[in-house]
Amino acid sequence: MKHVDKQGRIVRILTYNVHRWLGTDRKIVPARIAEVIASCKPDIVALQEVRAGRVHAGEADQAASVASDLGMELHFQPTIRILGEQYGIAILTRHPSRLVRSERLPSQSPGPAFEKRSALWVSVEIDGHAMQVVNAHLSLRSGERRAQAAALMGSDWMGHPDCADPAVLLGDFNAPPYSRSYRLFADRLRDAQLANPSGEPQPTFHTRAPVLRLDHVFVTKSVEVVAAAPVRTALTRVASDHFPLLAELRVRTRARKTGAKYAPRTEGELL
């Protein structure tokens, strides 16, 4: 939904761990997740634990179907490939977009990791200006998570010259605000829930009993946070084990033009 005021363009951005489309009722219903997303009216969506492929023979690809139902472009980064299915992270957008980087994050596992934690960077063109969006889903292991957080803040991702302000880093970081991983982000970027002028930060996990704030939206200095909070409805309480986190951001119209020169890199180049 387009909204421009004298101070800049309003962008609605959502991060959502969709738990493989598996709800707390133990039913796999991709269409239910699409309904949740549609109700939030986002411009950009970052998804984690996305299941792609076909649950049953003859069915459509789940991730592609959700994107199609929403009328959004899909960028997908697999973290697991097994038995013809893929599982990973995604960015969906209603605006023209370009994949910039899609790559694994550091792992401290002694052997091959079952899930290869990754990040996905997409440049989204909004009213002729570029917003850099980086989606990630970090490890459950604290040491590994810190290494991944440091990598995201390093020169390949948020520290890269092409990941210039305005930029958003978001996802399921498995990092509550008291953790060292969270501080690596918060020391250089603004936590949208903390910057929210209309309320206190709220936990995003678990939907049955929300006690942990694991899902975050971080923004660079020129991005103004208008509102940011988990979306809590009867539907979101059953659709996944995480609540979606919706941020309404005001992006200054002086943002730099699109056309970053950084050549895209994908996981396929690393295999």
N, C-alpha and C positions, 0 to 999 in steps of 0.2 A: 504494500500500500504506500503510494507516494505521498510524502508530506514534507513540504519545504516552507520554512519560515525565514524571517529576515536574518536570523543568526546561523542558518545552515540547514542541511538536509537531515531529516529524522530517519534513522535506520533501525529496524527491529531485527534483532539477531538472537538466535536460540541455540543453546547447547543441550543435548539430550542423549543420555545413555539408554538405548532402547532394549537392552537385555535380550538381543537376538529375536526381537518381536515377541518375547515370552512374557506374558503378564503374571501378576501375582495369583491369578486364578489357574495358572499352569496351561493356559491356552496360547498358541502361537497365532497372532492375528496382526499381520502387517497393516491391514486397513485401519485398525484401531489406532495405531501410531500415526498414520496419515491423518486421521480425524483430529487427533490431539494437535499435531503440527498446524493443520489448517485453521483450527480455532484460535491459534496464537497470531495468525496473520504476519508471519515473519518475512523479511526480505532475504535473509541468509540463515541457513540451519547447519549446525555442526552435529553430526551423529557419531556415537561410539557403540561398539558391540553390534555392528550392522551385519546381518546375515544376508548374503547374496547367493543367488542360485535358486534351485527349485526344491521345495520340501517334498513334493510328490511329482511323479512323472506327468508330463503334460501341462503342468502349471507354469505360469510366467515367473521370470526372475523377480524375487521379492523386492530388492532394493530399487530396481528399475521401475517396478510397478508403483511403488510408493512415490518416487520422483515424478512419474507420469501422472499419477492421480493429483499431485500437487501443482502440476504445470511448472516444474522446476528442473533446472539442469543439474545433473549428478556428476560429482567427482568422487571416485571410490579408491581407497588404498587397502588392499588385503593385508591382514596380519596372520591369517591361518588359511591354508588351502587343504581340504580333505574331502575325498570321495565326491569330487565334482562340485563341491560347494566352497564358497569363500566367506570369510568373516573378517571384519575390519572396521575402518572409520570412513566417514564420508562428509562431504560438504555439498549442500544443495543451495541453489540460488535462483531468484527470478531475474537477475540482471546478467548482462554479458560478463563472462568470466574466463579466466585463463589459468591453467595449471602451471604453477611455478616450480614446486618441489614436492616430491612424494618419496619418502625414504625411511628406513629403519632408524630407530634411536638406539643409543648404546645399551648393551646387555652385559651383565656380569655373570650370567649362567655359564657354568663350566663346559656344558655341552650345548648342542643345538636347542634353542628355546622353542617350546611348543607354540607360544604366541610371540611373534616378533613385534614388539611395541614400535609404533611408527608415528609419524606426523605427516600432515597434509597441508600444504600452503597453496592457496588460490588467491589470485588477484581479481577483485570484483570491481567492475566499472559502474559507478553510480553517478548519473548526471555528468558524464564526461570526465570524472575524476576517479582515481584508483584507491580502493581500500584493500589493504593486505589482511587476509584472514588465515590464521594458522590453527588447525584443529589437532589435538593430541589426546591419547589415552595412555596414562603412565602406569608403571608397574606397581604391584602390591608390595614389593620388597623395598624397604626404605633406602638402602644404599643404592640400589639400581635406580630407584625413582629420583634420587638426588642427581645422579649422573645424567639422567635423561632431562631433568629440569635445567641443569647447567648447559647441556647441549642446545636446548631450545632457546636459551638466552644468549648463545654464542653466535659466532660469525656466519654460520650456515643458515640460521633461522632469524630470530628477532634482531640479531645484531648485524645482519647483512644489509648493505647499503640500499638494496632494492626493497627491503621490508621497512620502508620509511613511514613515518607518521602521515596519515592516520593508519593505525594497524590494530588488530584485535587478536589476542591469543586466548583460546578458550577450549574447554573440553572437560573430561573426567580425569582429574589429576591424582585421584586417590590421596589427596594431600589436604588435611584439615589445616585451618589457619595457624595452629601452634607448631606445625611441622617445619623442618628445615627446608624441605622442597618448596613449600609455599612461600617462604621468605625469599628464596631466589627469584621468584616472580614479583612478589610485592615490593621488593626493594627498588625495582626499576620500572614497574608498571603500576597502574592503579586498578585495584580490585573494584569492579563495578558495583558489587553489593555494598561495599564500604562507602563508595562514593554516592550511593543512592540517596537523593535528598528526601525521599518520602517514607523511609522505613529502615529498620534494623536488618542486618543480614540474617537469613533464614537457612536452616539445613536443607539439603537436597536428597539425603539418603537416610534411611530406607523409607519407601512410601508407606509401609505399614506402621512404622514408628520413626519419624524423621529426627535423627539426633546428630548426624554428621554433615558438614559442609564440604563435600568432596568435588563438586562441579563448580567451575569458576569461569568468569569472563574478565579478562584483564585488557586494559586499553592504554594507548599511548596518550601523550600529553594534550594534543589538540582535540581529542574526542571527549565530548561532554556527556556525562551519564544523566539522562532524564529520569530513568526508572530502571530498577533491576530487582527481580524476585523470582523465586520458584513459582510455577503455575500449579496450584493445588485445586483440583476439581475431583468430582466423583470418578471421572474417566481417567485422569492421570494417576489416581491412587491404585488403579488396577492394571493399567496398560504396561507398566514397567516397574522395576524395583527402585528406579531413580525418578525424582520429579524433574521435568524440564525446567531449565533456568532461562528466563526471557529478559533481555536487556533492551531498553530503548535508548538509542544513542543519537546525539546531535553531532553531525560531521560538518566541519567548517567548509564552506565552498571554496576557500583558498587552497584546499588540498591539491597536491601535485597531480599532473596529468598522467594518464595511463601510458604504458610503453616501456616498462622496465626491461633492461637488457639481459637479465639473468636467464640463462638457458635452462629449460625444464630438465629435472632429473627424476627418474622414477625408480621404483624398486626393481623393475625388470633389468635395469642397467647394472644392478649389483649382484644379480644371481649368477 
